[in-house]
């Protein structure tokens, strides 16, 4: 059976793009995250399996609270926010990204999944200045810029400012912690993804900028850090 010319040409284009390192998810336009088929394109980072631990950790917090208010900072394709909205009954979810292109994808994904999420464009916490939240989740850029030249070929096709964050990879988290320090109403918990070898430096910055906070153990381990800012309440066991 002869394959029509347009299909052959499209197939050849896809192979050429893949050989140049373009991620498979950009070629198919979809990536599964937490069991959800998310639309993705060049405006968003391809969701990683390890980021599912952020969702699992956030869902395990405040088990007795009926209406948990989540804020997802740096939402990208919206995977974390959508998973929280779908898996926590009564959740109130806000999501922020500075990229209009990313927010367009995130809104499309949320609509497709039937997830009610308040999306905002802006710099980290600035759009949520007056919003109360119980759990803040953040998967911000955390790769050290000095590693860029040796990065995998596929990374060069993803949005660069969603990956790199200064010499030690923590510049975006420093800005987030500084904004948190200025808030009158702080979340009870902060859940962040970074690398295991960055945790101690991140915690040192958090203690300096936030004062009363404590890191708590998580089942995820590795690159997930949870801070409790509500030290008047008992800390959950991880």
N, C-alpha and C positions, 0 to 999 in steps of 0.2 A: 504494500500500500504506500502510495506516495504521500509524503508529508507536505502540506501546503507551504509555499514559500514564506509567507509572513511568520508562521510558527517557527520554521527553521531559522529565520533571521533573528527572531526574538530569542530563541534558545542560544544561538551563537553569541548574542549580546550579553546574555546572562552569564555565560561561561567566561567571556572576556572580563566582565566586571568582577567576577569571583576571583579570577586569576590575578587581578590587580589588588585584591585584598578586601573588596567590599564585603561587609558582613552578610551572611545568608539572610538574616532577618530583613535587611533592606531590600533584598531581591524579591523575597516573598511578600513583604509588606506586613508581616505578622510575627509575633513572638509570644510564646506562652509564659505567663507569670502567675504563680499561685493558682494554677488551674484556669486562668483567664486568658483567652486569646486576644492579646492587645495589638492594635494597629501601631506600626512604627514607621518612621521615615528618617531622613537625614537630620531632622531638627531635634531628635531625641536620642539619648543614649539607649543602646539595646539593653533591656532589662536582664540582669544577671541572676542565676539561681541562688547565689549566696545572699542576695538582698531579700529573699523570702524570709530569712531569719529576723529581719527588722519587723516584718508584719507579725510573725509568730510571737516575738518578744512584746510588741505593743499590745497585742490582743490578750496576753496573759496578765497585763497590769490591770488593777482596779476591777477584779472579778465580780465584786458585789455591787458595783455602780451600774445603774440602769441606763444612764444617758451620758456616755463618755464623749467628751469634746476632743477631737484629734485635729492637729495641724500638721500637714505634710509639706515640708519646706524643700524646694527643689524637686517638684513632682515629676518633671519629665513627661513620660507617656501616661502618667497617672496611676501606675500599677499599685503602689503602696496605698494611696488614698482609696482607690476603688476596692481593693481587697479588704481594707478596714471597714468600709461602708457596707460591704456585702456580708462580712463574717461577724460583725458585732451589732446585735439587735439594738436599735435606738441610738446608734452612733451619730454624732454630728461632726461632719468632716469638712475642713477647709484645706485648700491646697494652693500653693504659691509657686510660681516660676517667673524668671525674668525674661524668658523667651516667648514671644507671641506665637511662633511656630510650634513650640512644644505644647503650649496651652491649647492650641487648636486641635492637636492630636489627643491630648488628655480629655478635652471636652467630648470629642467624638467617641472615645472609648467609654467614658462614663455614661453617655447616652445609650450606647449599644448595650451596656451591662445593666442598665436601669439603676445606676448608683447616683444618689442625690449628693452632690458635692458643690461647695461654694469655691469657685476658682478665682484667683486674683493674680494680676501681673505686677511684679515689683521686686524689690531687693530684699530677699530673706523675709524678716518679720515685719517690715515696714507696712505692708498692706493690712496687717492684722494688729495694728497698734492698739485698737480699742476692743479687740476680741479676746474673750476669756478662753482658755484651753486647759485641758487636764493632762494630755500627753502630746508632746511635740516630737515628731519623727523627722529625721533629716538624713538624706543620703546625698551629701554635697560632694563636689570634687575633692579628691584627697590624694591624687598622685603627685609626687614631687616633680617639679618641672625639669630637673636635671636628668630625669629618666626618659624624656621625650624622644631623644635620638635613637634610643635602643628599644622603643616600644614596638609591640606587635604591629604588623602591617594593617590589620583590621582596625586598630585604634585610630589610625590616621584618617579614617573615613567617618568617624563619629564626631559630634560637636566638641571641639577642643576645649571650650570653656566649661564643659560639663565633666572634664577629666582632670585637668591640671590646676594646681592651687599653690604655687609658690615653691620655694626651695625645699621645705619640709612637708609640703602637701597639706598644711593646716590653715592656710590663709582664710579660706571661706569659713571654716569653723571658728576661727578667731573673731571674724566679723559677726557671726551668729551669736557667739557667747557675749560679745560686747553689747549687741542689741538686747539680749536677754537681761543683762545686768541693768539696763536702763528701764526695764519694764516695772511698773508698779505691781501688776498682776502677773505672776510667773506660773508656768505649768507645774504640775506636781512631778512629772517625769519628763526626761529628755532621752530619746533613743536615737543613737547615731551609728552610722556605719563608717568605719575606717579600717586601716590595716592594724594587725595585732602589734606591729612594732612601733605604731604611733600612739598607742593608748596612754602610756605614761606621760608623754609630753602633752597630749590633749588634756589629761586630767589635771596636770599642773597648771595649764592655762585656765581651765574651768575653776579651780579652787581660787586662783588669784582674782578672777573677774567676777565670780558669783558669790564668793564667800561661803555662805552656808549651803553646801551641797555635798553629796556623798555618792560614790560609785557603788552600785550593787551588783552582785553576781548574776549572770544569766545562764540559762541552759544552752544558749547558742554559743557562748564563748567566742574565741577567735576575734573577729573584727567588729563585734557589736558592743557598744558601751551604753549603759543606762545610768543616768544621774537621777537621784531623787533630790528635789528642791524643797520638799515638804517634810522637814525633819521633825515636825511635831507629831507625825503619824508613824506607826510602826512600819518598818521596811519589809516588803514581802520577801519570802525566801525564794531563791533562784534554783 
